[in-house]
């Protein structure tokens, strides 16, 4: 499990937590400096759906991503590729809906603002990750939501048979 | 003076380096698959041979001779594989007035027929593996031999070599069928269906001796190599010296090798292969009338440069190596880095090399024929290169090999690197307790297992994936991603492993 932003992370694994700072090396590998002083170097690749390859001085190991997220990662615009499932945007922690910026039936593109949620004293803009049409909006501005609640769903363009 | 290498990849680069050491200009030849290959980029001259298939390029004698003519190359080096042991090619070069960097075509021919080679060795007093010295015309002849020597026996293609066209026969019942199959394979691979038989030696080691001869008839031996680590008769790890050869045995092996080379009036670099039985007796197996893939381990230990020596000899110079002044220093190990997938039975793994990082430091040598970004074509042998380590003794060499393997990275294609990483930790490898059947047996028993992922691996993966998520498009918030999204990412990168 990890938490953080732009190069600085907190990593928790099997009961222990460390702070990690990451830089990218010129040849594409990563160097991670852990708060216990250890330095990790490796190259991370995405050889296939749900798979992650990590190449270090010990060789290459293959990890697989636990559900449900491997879908989410594989639907990243950068990864490309069509998808024929709806995307459900869920509240992953409790928060308050500040603004609902779209309505059902509305066409959205990658980056279109969907909702603004306030959580942990920060305003968070939730934007569409790919083109589609808003299918259902489950919440209203001002509403407080629990973790796990579906906020809205977007049907991808390709599922509609093309843009 | 210009030298054309009728080959590609790491051996072409190796020979080009020897040329540069000698101040000789270099000529590369290439197929359409290799226009952007490193060996072409390294050469002073380059000529296109034809389309990618070897038969239309690197095996095309007319195209190669034309290339020599076009560039004024006087010397031709065949490398290994391709036309290196093609007596017709050597003859054509001789007839065209070119200097073939290798033995006379007569020597290639003499050793090309395994049965003829065995007869010559017998005459020269070199011990041969017990068996027939002429191809068997009928199954009856094979039966008679087997009845006398006992099973198991090996059926071998007379025109074969390098472990191809061989079959073991354990009983009389299998004999007729095996004879059919080996003949058919021999016809298909070598265009000659002649088959002979040898007694199969149990748990032999493959020990080969490097020989070098000059035009004046001087022939010397430059130590032996241990090449028992083979996967389906293909060498994967070679060493020099052999851990089981002492000075006395080396002396006897060297004498036999020199006698073998003299028997065919050998010139240039060559290798005489022997099988060493557990009881210490040894037998001539075959002679390779070319520079071998594993020549670097001999170079590192004996302090010689075999590629430049070959070129000098081809130019008529006397041997620069004096047997009396040569002495071995330390131990060298070579690993052949093939683009093969160990998890899929070592099937070739063509593709693009996304990243290549080679090890360096004390005792490390890389003879590599590819670069980062290179596409490995399917048309040729998938050897990316060789990793050679040297140390004052075998255990230091192994320690350096471990270190070098930890620095070695090939991304984008699968390689044999996991095999070597596994070997260096194996007690039997470390104790040199192996024979030619050892690696196949250990692989079948599950030598290779997927490496265990650690929490460090998961952390690297998690951080890399989280960093790669698209940011909010709005410029201001791009710099500091929202905690909300990051919470989503936190969920998403939990790896499967501990």
Interface residues (C-beta under 8 A of the other chain):
Chain A: X1 X2 X3 X4 X5 X6 X7 X9 X11 X13 X14 X20 X22 X27 X28 X29 X30 X32 X34 X38 X40 X42 X43 X44 X45 X52 X54 X55 X56 X57 X58 X59 X60 X61 X62 X63 X64 X65 X66 X69 X70 X72 X73 X76 X77 X78 X92 X93 X95 X110 X111 X117 X119 X120 X122 X123 X124 X125 X126 X127 X129
Chain B: X354 X355 X357 X406 X407 X409 X411 X417 X418 X421 X450 X451 X452 X453 X454 X455 X456 X457 X458 X459 X460 X461 X462 X463 X464 X465 X466 X467 X468 X469 X470 X472 X473 X474 X477 X479 X480 X481 X482 X483 X484 X485 X486 X487 X488 X490 X491 X492 X493 X494 X495 X496 X497 X498
